[in-house]
Structure formats: structure tokens, C-alpha cells
Amino acid sequence: MVEVQFGDQSATLDVEKNMPLGKAQKALCKIFRQPFPKMKAAVEINGEVFDEFIQEPFSECGEGDIVLARFDQTDDPFMYDLFDRRPNHDWLR
């Protein structure tokens, strides 16, 4: 579990250490009421920004670290394609 902050909102997110950012996209959008897959999340942990779906940002988390989230419009059609072709894919649960 990590604490994620977006603006003045915060929430906890259940993550695995080796979870890629792509797998956390839908959950991050959902907890902060962002339209998925129209928006994509990037996270900042200890000053390092992670914004690629294949990156594993949570492997960098330590006890008590705060994860900062930011959202931008998707510039990568990957999630749209995955959402359309494989709606039961592990990353979309």
C-alpha cells in the first residue's frame, strides 16, 4: 500500500513492488475521478518522475514515502487499443 496525493486529495493504493505504471493507470484514474483511458497518470516519488507504462515506480517506494500523481491527456494510443481489444487484460482490472 502506498499513499498517493493529487492536489489536495489523497488516497491509498494497493500496489506490488514490481508493478509497472501501466498496470496502475486504471486504478489511479478511478480513485482521482479522471476519465480512463483518455487521461494517463504519471507519478513522482522522492523527486523522480515516472511517466512510461513499463517503468516500475513502486519498487522505489520506502516506508512512509508519498507518491504524487499528475494527469495529462493520453498521447499514447496503447491503453485505448488495449481497452478495445482486450478489455479483460490484467492491466485493466
Buried (B, 14 or more C-beta within 10 A) or exposed (E): EBEBBBEEEBBEBEBEEEBBBBBBBBBBBEBBEBEBBEBBBBBBBEEEEBBEBEBBBBEBBEEEEEBBBBBEEBEEEBBEEBBEEEEEBEBBE
